[in-house]
Amino acid sequence: MAAMEWAMRGADNQSGALFSYVNLEERVPAAHPLRVIKTIVDDALISLDSEFEALYGSTGRSSIAPERLLRASLLQARHYLRF
């Protein structure tokens, strides 16, 4: 997903270089089920971009991107259900 500028809606940027020296993309096997889930979720979130944008105002501090929060919730649910 391309980085976009929003006033209150945080950007969905992934910067693995802040505290980690390990590239997670290299550590997850190519056949891991999370890769398929990530592709599906990313496509769904791209289609919801305009809906997310309409929910946020143009002034104030930026928040955590809703895409990141939804990905985290889905990952948490997946590990809770252990499928």
C-alpha atoms as one frame of an Amber mdcrd trajectory, in Angstrom:
protein
   0.000   0.000   0.000   1.434   3.379  -0.916   2.157   5.832   1.858  -0.403
   8.624   1.854  -0.744  11.795   3.920  -3.661  12.095   6.323  -4.188  14.701
   8.987  -5.593  12.623  11.848  -5.502   9.182  10.276  -2.066   7.695  10.740
  -0.148   6.351   7.768   0.158   2.601   7.269   3.952   2.610   7.018   6.126
  -0.321   7.974   9.612   0.584   9.101  11.368  -2.478  10.393  14.592  -0.559
  10.893  13.668   1.379  14.041  14.558  -1.228  16.673  14.826  -4.507  14.808
  17.767  -5.716  12.799  15.853  -8.763  11.574  13.776  -8.606   8.391  10.558
 -10.411   9.278   9.735 -11.015   5.608  12.875 -13.144   5.356  12.077 -15.071
   8.547   8.543 -16.176   7.605   8.614 -19.212   5.287   7.155 -18.696   1.804
   4.515 -21.408   2.348   3.361 -20.100   5.743  -0.440 -19.603   5.977   0.007
 -16.064   7.307   1.376 -14.962   3.933  -1.909 -15.931   2.240  -3.934 -14.273
   4.984  -1.823 -11.096   4.739  -2.417 -10.854   0.996  -6.184 -11.240   1.406
  -6.339  -8.763   4.295  -4.195  -6.180   2.480  -6.461  -6.369  -0.584  -9.565
  -5.959   1.597  -8.062  -3.001   3.454  -7.124  -1.266   0.207 -10.755  -1.494
  -0.882 -11.825   0.093   2.439  -9.414   3.026   2.140 -12.053   5.605   1.172
 -14.331   4.502   4.027 -11.503   4.876   6.539 -10.574   8.276   5.145 -14.157
   9.532   5.537 -14.110   8.678   9.262 -11.178  10.925  10.151 -11.109  14.690
  10.534  -8.638  17.062   8.974  -7.265  18.528  12.211  -5.635  17.096  15.304
  -2.920  14.591  16.009  -2.423  11.622  13.779  -3.562   8.266  15.087  -2.486
   4.704  14.530  -3.606   3.662  11.055  -6.822   1.608  11.234  -5.248  -0.884
   8.827  -2.535  -1.653  11.369  -5.082  -2.049  14.171  -7.234  -4.404  12.099
  -4.226  -6.510  11.080  -3.188  -6.792  14.733  -6.725  -7.788  15.777  -6.918
 -10.448  13.075  -3.523 -11.836  14.035  -4.549 -11.922  17.690  -7.801 -13.737
  16.817  -5.919 -16.233  14.653  -3.532 -17.096  17.454  -6.374 -17.282  19.970
  -8.290 -19.727  17.760  -5.081 -21.616  16.807  -6.102 -22.644  13.322
